[in-house]
């Protein structure tokens, strides 16, 4: 989306724009907002995907795995020993 879309701070705060950056009136934004913004069902679906993973060497499914660990260590390196 355009840097103007969904701004609450900065020079574009208080104005309404579509994702492409086209200026909208407050009335048009109110009518079309649901086209641009996620619904409660969308938010619930994303939340359902975000599950905590704490096993060593495992990475949550919603995070892209890094190419390597810190200081080129393997991904399953035990950084903290308890």
C-alpha positions in Angstrom: 0.0 0.0 0.0 0.9 3.6 -0.3 2.7 5.2 2.6 -0.4 7.5 2.9 -2.7 4.5 3.6 -3.9 4.0 7.2 -1.7 6.7 8.7 -2.4 7.8 12.3 0.8 10.0 12.6 2.8 12.2 10.4 1.7 14.6 7.6 -1.0 12.3 6.3 -2.7 11.8 9.7 -6.4 12.9 9.7 -6.8 12.3 5.9 -8.3 9.3 4.2 -6.6 7.3 1.4 -7.2 4.0 -0.4 -4.3 1.4 -0.5 -3.1 2.9 -3.8 -2.8 6.4 -2.1 -5.8 8.0 -3.8 -7.4 10.6 -1.5 -10.9 9.8 -0.3 -13.5 11.9 1.5 -14.5 10.9 5.0 -17.8 9.6 3.7 -16.2 7.5 0.9 -13.7 6.1 3.5 -16.6 5.2 5.8 -18.4 3.4 2.9 -15.4 1.6 1.6 -13.4 0.9 4.7 -14.3 -2.8 4.9 -12.9 -3.2 1.4 -9.5 -2.2 2.6 -9.2 -3.2 6.3 -9.2 -6.8 7.7 -12.5 -8.0 9.1 -12.8 -9.6 12.6 -12.8 -13.0 10.8 -9.6 -12.1 9.1 -8.0 -11.1 12.4 -9.2 -14.3 14.1 -7.7 -16.4 11.3 -4.3 -14.7 11.5 -4.4 -15.1 15.3 -5.2 -18.8 15.0 -2.0 -19.2 12.9 0.3 -17.6 15.4 1.0 -20.4 17.8 3.8 -20.3 20.4 6.8 -22.7 19.7 9.4 -23.2 22.4 11.1 -26.4 21.4 14.8 -26.1 20.6 15.5 -26.0 16.9 11.8 -25.4 16.0 10.5 -22.2 14.5 6.9 -21.0 14.5 5.1 -21.6 11.2 4.3 -17.9 10.8 7.9 -16.8 10.9 10.3 -17.3 8.0 13.3 -19.4 9.3 16.7 -17.6 9.1 19.4 -18.9 6.8 21.7 -19.5 9.8 21.8 -18.9 13.5 23.6 -16.1 15.4 27.3 -16.0 14.6 26.8 -18.7 11.9 25.7 -21.3 14.6 23.3 -24.0 13.5 19.6 -23.2 14.0 19.3 -25.8 16.8 22.3 -24.4 18.7 21.6 -24.2 22.4 22.2 -20.5 23.1 21.0 -20.7 26.7 21.8 -23.6 29.0 19.5 -24.0 31.9 
